[in-house]
């Protein structure tokens, strides 16, 4: 476990194993621990790197600077500082949007991309989502954390007491800084509209119960030049809810690319 200065932010990084590098990018409100089941397996054959995004986990919490462009810039510096590209990228939800934007800008640094229930910048057709900015500002960050935990994205984990305890701890440790950013409106690129620009092989992993992000995965499958879609009998957190099945699909994909 190490801390690195990434664009002026003290960033928590954990590297294990040797071989081709795989970088895992977690989702909003979570941290590097969401990848525990993947690191336990893949670190035997690859150099695995997990980290906490700015404002998350054990990384620094700046007042502002939570655009996708900034997250992608952080990823670029992290790769240059810690591993030798090209890398395999694995991104969950918001982490998928970060990985996808990075791949569109730095194609030579990317060998493959695995997008787990991905968000993509520019996609806005989400229905009945809580306004987390208003919740955090009007009711405080404790209320925001609870609202996020109660949201339907995490319903597939609640039946497993141990997994839910770990997930809850991740969210309880979230700073909520992106939701109280005094400058929250960033002019991020519309990667959804221009999805076909990424040429690297892409694995799309999505739960059949995840109606929020399934349309994103289907759009990417239809528009990317080299993409395959794997469906799982679960909700949003595919790698966490069904780790054995996800790991099997991921390792098969990595062997092929």
Secondary structure, DSSP 4 states (H G I P E B T S, - for coil): -EEEEETTEEEEEEEE--SSEEEEE--TT--GGGGHHHHHHHTTTSEEEEEPPTTSTTS---SS---HHHHHHHHHHHHHHH--SSEEEEEETHHHHHHHHHHHH-GGGEEEEEEES---TT-----S---HHHHHHHH-HHHHHHHHHHSGGGGGGTTSHHHHHHHHHHHHT---GGGS-TT-------TTTTGGG--SEEEEEEETT-TTTHHHHHHHHHH-SSEEEEEESS-S-HHHHSHHHHHHHHHHHHHH-
